[in-house]
Amino acid sequence: MDVHALPVVVIGAGPVGLATAAHLYERGLPFTVLEAGDGPAAAVRRWGHVRLFSPWRYNVDDAARRLLGGAGWVEPDPEVLPTGDQLAADYLRPLAGLPALKPHVRYGARVAAVTRFGLDRLRTAGRAEAPFVVRLTGGQDVMARAVVDASGTWETPNVLGASGVPAHGEAAAAGFVEAALPDVLGADRDRFAGRRTLVVGAGHSAANTLLALADLAARVPGTSVVWAIRTGEPARTYGGGAADALPARGKIGSRLREHVEAGAIELVTGFGVHGIAPGLEVSDGTRTIRCDRIVAATGFRPDHGFLSELRLDLDPVLGATRALAPLIDPNEHSCGTVPPHGVDVLAHPEPGFYAVGAKSYGRAPTFLLATGYEQARSVVAALAGDWGAARRVHLDLPETGVCRSGPESDGGCAC
């Protein structure tokens, strides 16, 4: 079997997965994109109502821009802030529909496992030369020369429990718990109007939901909002305000502070969820918050389960590679202070396997799309044998003006 004639398999057709495909096409490398959803940007479309705080100029990959431009695509105003739906409709769907990519993208293709042909994790001899086997949930095997995992973390949110495991009663209360970023003012409005909602978490998904709930409370009598965070104060979520290089990001924190100080949002600090009793009585062991709905905005974690037969070198805290972890540690870094990085820090002991995008960050919540695009460019250059280009990494990220999170990170650094 000629391993080099096999395609590079990219897992996920989100922004970073499709950027990886665009770079592979430009490099002349065969590729197949496997997407579990029914179309491109399936996860992005789940939060399509949310407006990004970074403008278009940070959200379009360079290789994708070149391919789209050659097909007559008109790029949106680089200073406009798109919603998730606009990112999908105006950029990712046209990109996935290009003749250069479309024949190589498979939808409804969920990956169940990745391994080496004829070798389990224990076998070393001939490992680097053996092709990858990517098994789908339907039982089909896809052979690959390399695998780039851009599957993200959206489908594996963190639990409500403050100890990293489900709180007592969390499973029983599942019917009253919303995932991050519900469409409070749109499709999901009826679930929140006239009700008391508890939002747990301190990242931007929590902040966006809190602002939407405060708007709803101003319009619908009987609607109220409680915000619970594990830390002793919310300065990290409020962010840098006017000092933020992305004004929209700074305004989110400023508006949130105003609502809290005005009493429109009830803030409960130092609260870690330990139990949920019948009647949605949420307890931290000493205090109880009574509510009608809960929004779990507690961040996300990577799913490495389907990679269990590969040799991964993961940081024991973040779940990123050991080399990447100190560069993205949310105790030390914000979105805007992450240094440029590429293939060398993304490599695992398993030759030819890389995770890029949000999944590469493990549990670190400081990821921006521009970071993922540079990762994709570097990894593909390495796969093409152009190590000089792979190692010339550059990253232009906007400063937050604040955003250094403490050790009790509660759903994400405010980036």
Buried (B, 14 or more C-beta within 10 A) or exposed (E): EEBEEBBBBBBBBBBBBBBBBBBBBBBEBBBBBBBBBEBBBBBBBBBBBBBBBBBBBBBBBBBBBEBBEEEEBEEBEEEEBBBBBBBBBBBBBBBBBBEBBEEBBBBEBBBEBBBBBEBEBEEEEEBEEBBBBBBBEEEEEBBBBBBBBBBBBBBBBBBBBBEEEBBBBBEEBEEBBBBBBBBBBEEBBEBBBEBBBBBBBBBBBBBBBBBBBBBBBEEEEEBBBBBBBBBEEBEBBBBBBEEBBBBEBBBBBBBBBBBBEEEBBBBBEBBBBBBBBEEBBBBBEEEEBEBBBBBBBBBBBBBBEBBEBBBBEBBEEBBBBBBBBBBBBBEEBBBBBBEBBBBBBBBBEBEBBBBBBBBBBBBBBBBBBBBBBBBBBBBBBBBBEBEEBBEEBEBEBBBBBBBBBBEBBBBBBBB
